[in-house]
């Protein structure tokens, strides 16, 4: 399906945006933020959200200024075909990395906390196959299904957060800036790249929304992005209040939070629902990134069949997820250091650059 025939509603696009922004981050992000910023992790994620809003404002500005086309299309208009091919190379590399990292994280989660004897390639293959099948079904099918899955994921996450209220200690959030500003900036760097800065890549999916007025699109998508930021903030606050400095030690902090819930005999062993939330979030994020990667190739090569690359791309991602990360420490370094830098230095920089060029051109035309 193409953007002309496979249109989705604005509500569905907002749902995809929330699923894309929250994804697996609601389970994964509290740990690296707490490790970097300690009890000030919530300040880091708040600042990163504001940065993400700036990037998203530029993305929407470019979308409207170029009559609703995607990133590659208006890049071709602004800087020419040859330079567009050149800048597409790091974008494609980033997308391969992101999909493979998400796929690898699912396998690591299962083999470390649930099914230790099962080979990781089983989870990598199954997860990527499901994402490929969904991507091939088209964005309209994915948009309808992901709205339901998003609600389930959020309900499960919020259930754990609410049930854990008795173990929260708000005093764990103090003192603020106990170690100065540097840890907060470190946490900001991580969260600005993952997940908020990743909104720069979401511009590839904007053309699939049904044409409606500019104000309605901006308003609803800003609400969706802000809702995602709020959910990640609540997740970070919850784990910090529950574990304090130890929140930076526990991987899958929200899962660990669920393990601590023991309310009589009614609510015990509720960590399984966080496992479901992580699987759903990772599956939706990987699927959307696979779609974006596919559309980048389709737009670059001007191919009419927009499904031809999905299975080969998924196969490459399976192999990468099996070979890219040599150890958990290597995964931590690449995902929470190299990936945020790549997002900021490549994706966000290009969005800011294209916004500046477009703005200059508009001023020149008016004069």
Beta strands, then each sheet from edge to edge (+ up, - down):
end
